[in-house]
Amino acid sequence: MNDDLWLAERFETDRPRLEAVAFRMLGSSGEAEDAVQEAWFRLAASDTERIENLSGWLTTVVGRVCLDQLRRRKSRAEQPMPTSLDGTVELEPVALPGPADVEADPESAAVIADSVSLALLVVLETLEPAERLAFVLHDMFGVPFDDIAQIVDRTPTAARKLASRARARVRGTDMPQRKEVSKQRTVVEAFLAAARGGDFEALVSVLDPEITLRTDAAEVGQIIRGAAQIAGGAMTFAAMATGAQLVLADGKIGVISSLPDAPTRVLVFTVEGDKIIAMEGVTNPDRVRGMELTLLDA
């Protein structure tokens, strides 16, 4: 397979997720498709051998394209969204993938198929462009604040604050509802119980087979993948699970733990259905202090 064909196939694999990101940023499927196409043009003109994480690079480019588009809207004082005759906002539904797309890429299809309420999109239209980008990329797609900071040209702490302000604006919509937090809490509590007991099988049962674990203590770019590999570190989780407190960490469910002779650690979970699909361990004191942490009732 030649390099151009390989690159095109990789791009098409990422396209559904990129369009999902762009749609939530722009609220228009047509503009989302244009933003993703612009990312392809920029990729084709780039030295791809120097790109270490292609999916991350593409997400960053789409984010920047969308951010520029939102800023142009604001500078031109555009009507953010078309309205109907009765004065209500008209929004496009998310285009769901067909059966062939689902079969080819279930993960990307699931991202696209994830419902986006009209109420949420209306609220997103009221956010400043940088706030919208920080909220969408972090809260909806799990992009680290270090990466978001590079897109908005601010520090990671400032990027967290952007997402926090945006989060406060959308609390009246379905992000996140108490019912959803309660469901996620049940999954996380099952994980903690299994970790405390060193129960490998129970840990694996609540982890998605393709789960990823990222920690800020690890080497740059290092990610642990797979339920079995992560569950194999049960003893590490056992120490943290003992005495850990459940929190909302930057809007996501997580746990915070302080141990003697060890730094405060926050473990943030991304839960879908009854499985944990991603975890991020934060131990850097500056990052911990910059997080919005809300203790959950026992």
C-alpha positions as CSV (number, residue, x, y, z in Angstrom):
1,M,0.0,0.0,0.0
2,N,1.5,3.4,-1.0
3,D,1.7,6.2,1.6
4,D,-1.0,8.3,0.0
5,L,-3.5,5.5,0.1
6,W,-2.6,4.6,3.7
7,L,-3.0,8.3,4.7
8,A,-6.4,8.5,3.0
9,E,-7.6,5.3,4.8
10,R,-6.4,6.6,8.2
11,F,-8.2,9.9,7.6
12,E,-11.5,8.1,6.6
13,T,-11.2,6.1,9.8
14,D,-11.1,9.3,11.9
15,R,-13.6,11.2,9.8
16,P,-16.8,10.2,11.8
17,R,-15.2,11.3,15.1
18,L,-13.9,14.5,13.5
19,E,-17.3,15.4,12.1
20,A,-18.9,14.8,15.5
21,V,-16.4,17.2,17.1
22,A,-17.0,19.8,14.4
23,F,-20.8,19.5,14.5
24,R,-20.8,20.1,18.3
25,M,-18.5,23.1,17.7
26,L,-20.4,24.6,14.8
27,G,-24.0,23.3,15.1
28,S,-24.2,22.7,11.3
29,S,-23.5,19.5,9.5
30,G,-22.5,21.3,6.4
31,E,-20.0,23.5,8.1
32,A,-18.7,20.5,10.1
33,E,-18.0,18.6,6.8
34,D,-16.2,21.7,5.4
35,A,-14.1,21.9,8.6
36,V,-13.1,18.3,8.3
37,Q,-12.3,18.7,4.6
38,E,-10.1,21.6,5.5
39,A,-8.2,19.3,7.9
40,W,-7.7,16.8,5.1
41,F,-6.2,19.6,2.9
42,R,-3.8,20.6,5.7
43,L,-2.9,17.0,6.3
44,A,-2.1,16.4,2.6
45,A,0.2,19.4,2.6
46,S,2.0,18.4,5.8
47,D,5.1,16.3,6.5
48,T,3.2,13.4,8.0
49,E,6.4,11.6,9.0
50,R,6.8,14.2,11.8
51,I,3.2,13.6,13.1
52,E,3.5,11.2,16.1
53,N,-0.3,11.0,16.9
54,L,-2.3,11.4,13.7
55,S,-5.7,11.3,15.4
56,G,-4.7,13.9,18.0
57,W,-3.2,16.1,15.2
58,L,-6.4,15.9,13.2
59,T,-8.5,16.7,16.3
60,T,-6.3,19.7,17.0
61,V,-6.6,21.0,13.4
62,V,-10.4,20.6,13.3
63,G,-10.6,22.4,16.6
64,R,-8.6,25.3,15.3
65,V,-10.6,25.5,12.1
66,C,-13.8,25.5,14.1
67,L,-12.5,28.1,16.5
68,D,-11.6,30.4,13.6
69,Q,-15.0,29.9,12.2
70,L,-16.7,30.8,15.5
71,R,-14.6,33.9,15.9
72,R,-15.5,35.0,12.4
73,R,-19.2,34.6,13.2
74,K,-18.7,36.8,16.3
75,S,-16.7,39.5,14.5
76,R,-19.4,39.7,11.7
77,A,-22.1,39.7,14.4
78,E,-23.9,36.8,12.5
79,Q,-27.1,35.3,13.7
80,P,-25.8,32.3,15.4
81,M,-28.5,29.9,14.3
82,P,-31.5,30.2,11.9
83,T,-34.9,30.7,13.6
84,S,-38.3,29.4,12.6
85,L,-41.5,31.4,12.1
86,D,-42.4,31.0,15.7
87,G,-39.1,32.4,16.9
88,T,-37.6,29.1,18.1
89,V,-34.1,28.1,17.0
90,E,-33.8,25.6,14.2
91,L,-31.0,23.1,14.6
92,E,-29.8,20.3,12.4
93,P,-30.0,16.8,13.8
94,V,-26.8,14.8,14.0
95,A,-26.4,12.6,10.9
96,L,-26.4,9.0,12.0
97,P,-24.1,6.5,10.3
98,G,-25.5,3.8,8.1
99,P,-25.1,0.1,8.7
100,A,-21.9,0.0,6.6
101,D,-20.3,2.7,8.7
102,V,-21.2,1.0,11.9
103,E,-19.7,-2.3,10.8
104,A,-16.6,-0.6,9.6
105,D,-15.9,1.5,12.7
106,P,-18.2,0.8,15.7
107,E,-16.3,3.2,18.0
108,S,-16.6,6.2,15.6
109,A,-20.1,5.4,14.8
110,A,-21.0,5.3,18.5
111,V,-19.5,8.8,18.9
112,I,-21.6,10.2,16.0
113,A,-24.8,8.4,17.2
114,D,-24.4,9.9,20.7
115,S,-27.5,12.1,21.1
116,V,-27.0,15.9,21.2
117,S,-30.1,17.7,22.6
118,L,-31.3,20.8,20.8
119,A,-31.3,22.5,24.2
120,L,-27.6,21.8,24.6
121,L,-26.8,23.1,21.2
122,V,-28.7,26.3,21.9
123,V,-26.7,26.8,25.1
124,L,-23.4,26.1,23.3
125,E,-24.3,28.9,20.9
126,T,-24.2,31.4,23.8
127,L,-20.6,30.5,24.8
128,E,-17.5,32.4,23.8
129,P,-15.6,30.5,21.0
130,A,-12.8,29.4,23.3
131,E,-15.2,28.3,26.0
132,R,-17.2,26.3,23.6
133,L,-14.0,24.6,22.2
134,A,-12.7,23.8,25.7
135,F,-16.0,22.3,26.8
136,V,-16.7,20.3,23.7
137,L,-13.2,18.9,23.4
138,H,-12.7,18.0,27.1
139,D,-16.2,17.2,28.4
140,M,-17.6,15.6,25.3
141,F,-14.4,14.0,23.7
142,G,-11.9,13.7,26.6
143,V,-9.2,15.7,25.0
144,P,-6.6,16.7,27.7
145,F,-6.4,20.3,28.7
146,D,-2.7,20.4,27.8
147,D,-3.7,19.8,24.1
148,I,-6.7,22.2,24.3
149,A,-4.3,24.9,25.7
150,Q,-2.2,24.8,22.5
151,I,-5.3,25.3,20.4
152,V,-6.6,28.4,22.3
153,D,-3.1,29.7,23.0
154,R,-3.5,29.7,26.7
155,T,-2.1,27.8,29.7
156,P,-3.7,24.4,30.7
157,T,-5.0,26.0,33.9
158,A,-6.7,28.8,31.8
159,A,-8.1,26.1,29.5
160,R,-9.6,24.3,32.5
161,K,-11.2,27.6,33.6
162,L,-12.7,28.1,30.1
163,A,-14.3,24.6,30.3
164,S,-15.5,25.3,33.9
165,R,-17.2,28.5,32.9
166,A,-18.8,26.8,30.0
167,R,-19.9,23.9,32.2
168,A,-21.6,26.3,34.6
169,R,-23.6,27.6,31.6
170,V,-24.9,24.2,30.5
171,R,-25.8,22.8,33.9
172,G,-29.5,23.5,33.1
173,T,-29.3,21.1,30.1
174,D,-28.6,17.4,30.0
175,M,-24.8,17.7,30.7
176,P,-24.6,16.0,33.1
177,Q,-28.0,15.0,34.6
178,R,-28.1,13.6,38.2
179,K,-29.5,10.3,36.8
180,E,-26.5,9.9,34.5
181,V,-24.0,10.7,37.3
182,S,-25.7,8.2,39.5
183,K,-25.3,5.5,36.8
184,Q,-21.7,6.3,36.3
185,R,-21.1,6.4,40.0
186,T,-22.4,2.8,40.3
187,V,-19.8,1.6,37.7
188,V,-17.0,3.5,39.4
189,E,-17.9,2.2,42.9
190,A,-17.8,-1.3,41.4
191,F,-14.3,-0.6,40.1
192,L,-13.2,0.7,43.5
193,A,-14.6,-2.3,45.4
194,A,-12.8,-4.7,43.0
195,A,-9.6,-2.7,43.4
196,R,-9.8,-2.8,47.2
197,G,-10.3,-6.6,47.1
198,G,-7.6,-7.1,44.4
199,D,-10.3,-8.9,42.4
200,F,-8.8,-9.2,38.9
201,E,-11.9,-10.7,37.3
202,A,-14.2,-8.1,38.8
203,L,-12.0,-5.3,37.6
204,V,-12.0,-6.6,34.1
205,S,-15.8,-6.9,34.1
206,V,-16.2,-3.1,34.5
207,L,-13.5,-2.1,32.1
208,D,-14.0,-1.8,28.4
209,P,-11.7,-4.2,26.5
210,E,-10.1,-1.2,24.7
211,I,-9.9,1.1,27.7
212,T,-7.0,3.6,27.9
213,L,-5.2,4.9,31.0
214,R,-3.2,8.1,30.8
215,T,-1.2,9.5,33.8
216,D,0.7,12.8,34.0
217,A,3.5,10.9,35.7
218,A,4.1,8.8,32.7
219,E,6.4,9.6,29.8
220,V,4.9,12.0,27.3
221,G,2.6,10.3,25.0
222,Q,2.7,7.0,27.0
223,I,-0.8,5.4,27.3
224,I,-1.7,2.0,28.8
225,R,-4.3,0.2,26.7
226,G,-6.5,-2.8,27.4
227,A,-8.6,-4.1,30.3
228,A,-6.3,-7.0,31.2
229,Q,-3.2,-4.9,31.3
230,I,-4.8,-2.2,33.4
231,A,-6.5,-4.7,35.8
232,G,-3.1,-6.2,36.2
233,G,-2.1,-3.1,38.2
234,A,-4.8,-3.9,40.8
235,M,-2.4,-3.5,43.7
236,T,-1.7,0.1,42.6
237,F,-5.4,0.9,42.5
238,A,-6.0,-0.9,45.8
239,A,-3.9,1.6,47.7
240,M,-5.7,4.5,46.1
241,A,-9.1,3.1,46.4
242,T,-8.8,2.8,50.2
243,G,-10.1,6.1,51.6
244,A,-10.7,7.6,48.2
245,Q,-13.6,10.1,47.9
246,L,-15.9,10.3,45.0
247,V,-15.9,13.7,43.2
248,L,-16.9,15.5,40.0
249,A,-13.6,16.4,38.5
250,D,-14.0,19.1,35.8
251,G,-17.5,17.7,35.3
252,K,-16.5,14.1,35.1
253,I,-16.9,11.4,37.8
254,G,-13.6,10.6,39.6
255,V,-12.0,9.9,42.9
256,I,-9.5,11.9,44.9
257,S,-7.1,10.2,47.3
258,S,-4.4,11.5,49.7
259,L,-2.0,9.0,51.2
260,P,0.8,9.6,53.7
261,D,4.1,10.3,51.9
262,A,2.3,10.5,48.6
263,P,1.0,13.4,46.5
264,T,-2.8,14.0,46.2
265,R,-4.0,12.0,43.3
266,V,-7.1,12.4,41.2
267,L,-8.3,9.6,39.0
268,V,-10.9,10.7,36.4
269,F,-13.2,8.2,34.7
270,T,-14.9,8.2,31.4
271,V,-17.9,5.9,31.6
272,E,-20.2,4.7,28.8
273,G,-23.0,2.4,29.6
274,D,-21.8,0.0,32.3
275,K,-18.1,0.1,31.2
276,I,-15.2,2.4,32.0
277,I,-13.7,3.4,28.6
278,A,-10.9,5.7,29.8
279,M,-9.1,6.8,32.9
280,E,-6.7,9.7,33.6
281,G,-4.5,9.9,36.7
282,V,-3.5,13.4,37.8
283,T,-0.8,13.8,40.4
284,N,0.9,17.1,39.4
285,P,0.1,19.5,42.2
286,D,-0.5,22.4,39.8
287,R,-2.9,20.4,37.7
288,V,-4.8,19.1,40.8
289,R,-5.1,22.7,42.1
290,G,-6.4,23.8,38.7
291,M,-9.2,21.2,38.6
292,E,-12.8,22.0,39.6
293,L,-13.5,19.3,42.2
294,T,-16.9,18.8,43.8
295,L,-17.3,16.1,46.5
296,L,-20.2,13.8,45.9
297,D,-22.4,12.9,48.8
298,A,-21.7,9.5,50.4
